[in-house]
Amino acid sequence: MPARRRGISPGSARAWTGDASDRIFPMSSMTADSEMIASVVGGVRERFLERLGDRCLEIETLMLAIDEQGLQQRLIDEIAGRAHKTAGVAPTLGFEDLGKVALDVEGRLSKPLDAGGWADCRQRIETLLDEMELALDTAL
């Protein structure tokens, strides 16, 4: 006979099927927990979107600095850092495409760049900025 997991008996499945006589977790508390989680995630999503607008402007400013001053590792690292933050959070909050593009940009910026490489990478950063703006537009 297979070993049973502690605390789980054949009748405990009723807790999940709606049999009120043998509930382990009341459905009302699960609903309250779900609502609380949704509220917290909604707040995180709002803050992310607020910061996303600023991040968009920061990346544009850094790109202009590279265009004017030439490739500098410090500036590239700043863009990569912002792409990294975006790639890490965006998919969790429902912005999968934004996360994918940000991850791609971060990966490209982690490799040594020359002028030709910067031109290609700059195009991907422009795509990232477009995805950021799309996320902001669709959230409003």
C-alpha positions in Angstrom: 0.0 0.0 0.0 1.5 3.4 -1.0 2.5 5.8 1.8 0.1 8.7 2.4 1.4 12.2 2.8 0.9 13.5 6.3 -2.3 15.5 6.7 -3.9 14.3 3.5 -6.6 11.8 3.6 -9.1 10.6 1.0 -11.8 12.8 2.4 -9.7 16.0 2.5 -10.2 16.5 -1.3 -13.7 17.7 -0.3 -12.0 20.9 1.0 -11.4 21.9 -2.6 -14.7 20.7 -4.1 -17.1 22.7 -2.0 -18.2 20.2 0.7 -18.7 22.6 3.6 -18.7 19.7 6.2 -15.0 19.0 5.8 -13.2 22.2 4.6 -9.6 22.6 5.3 -9.4 26.1 3.9 -12.6 28.1 3.8 -13.3 29.4 0.3 -14.1 32.8 1.7 -10.6 33.2 3.0 -9.1 31.9 -0.3 -11.1 34.6 -2.1 -10.0 37.2 0.4 -6.4 36.1 -0.1 -6.8 36.2 -3.8 -8.2 39.7 -3.7 -5.4 40.8 -1.4 -2.8 39.3 -3.7 -4.4 41.0 -6.8 -4.4 44.3 -4.9 -0.7 44.0 -4.0 0.2 43.0 -7.6 -1.9 45.9 -8.9 0.1 48.3 -6.8 3.4 46.8 -7.9 2.2 47.1 -11.5 1.2 50.8 -11.0 4.7 51.6 -9.6 6.3 49.7 -12.4 4.4 51.7 -15.0 5.2 55.0 -13.2 8.9 54.1 -13.2 8.7 52.8 -16.8 8.0 56.3 -18.1 11.1 57.7 -16.3 13.2 54.7 -17.4 12.2 55.4 -21.0 13.4 59.0 -20.8 16.6 57.9 -19.1 17.4 55.4 -21.8 16.7 58.1 -24.5 19.0 60.5 -22.7 21.8 57.9 -22.4 21.5 57.1 -26.1 21.8 60.7 -27.0 24.9 60.9 -24.8 26.5 58.0 -26.7 25.6 59.6 -30.0 27.3 62.9 -28.9 30.2 61.5 -26.9 30.9 58.2 -28.5 30.7 54.7 -27.1 31.5 54.7 -23.4 31.2 51.6 -21.3 29.7 53.6 -18.4 26.8 54.7 -20.6 26.3 51.3 -22.1 26.2 49.8 -18.6 23.6 52.3 -17.6 21.3 51.3 -20.5 22.0 47.6 -19.8 21.0 48.1 -16.1 17.7 49.7 -17.0 17.0 46.9 -19.6 17.9 44.3 -16.9 15.4 45.8 -14.4 12.7 45.9 -17.1 13.4 42.3 -18.2 13.2 41.0 -14.7 9.8 42.6 -13.7 7.9 43.1 -16.9 6.9 39.5 -17.7 5.7 39.0 -14.1 3.3 41.9 -14.5 1.9 40.8 -17.8 4.2 42.5 -20.2 5.8 39.5 -21.8 6.9 41.1 -25.1 8.5 44.0 -23.2 10.4 41.6 -21.1 11.7 39.6 -24.1 12.9 42.7 -25.9 14.5 44.1 -22.7 16.3 40.8 -22.2 17.6 40.8 -25.7 18.9 44.4 -25.3 20.6 43.5 -22.1 22.2 40.5 -23.7 23.5 42.5 -26.7 24.9 45.2 -24.5 26.8 42.6 -22.4 29.0 41.9 -25.4 31.8 44.2 -26.6 30.5 46.8 -29.1 32.1 48.7 -31.9 30.5 51.4 -34.0 28.8 48.9 -36.2 27.6 46.9 -33.3 26.2 50.0 -31.6 24.2 50.8 -34.7 22.5 47.4 -34.6 22.1 47.5 -30.8 20.7 51.0 -31.1 17.9 49.7 -33.3 17.0 47.1 -30.7 17.0 49.8 -28.0 14.6 51.8 -30.1 12.4 48.7 -30.3 12.6 48.4 -26.5 11.5 52.1 -26.2 8.6 51.4 -28.5 7.6 48.4 -26.3 7.8 50.6 -23.2 5.6 53.2 -24.7 3.1 50.5 -25.9 3.0 49.1 -22.3 2.3 52.6 -21.0 -0.4 53.3 -23.6 -2.2 50.0 -23.0 -2.1 50.5 -19.3 -3.9 53.8 -19.4 
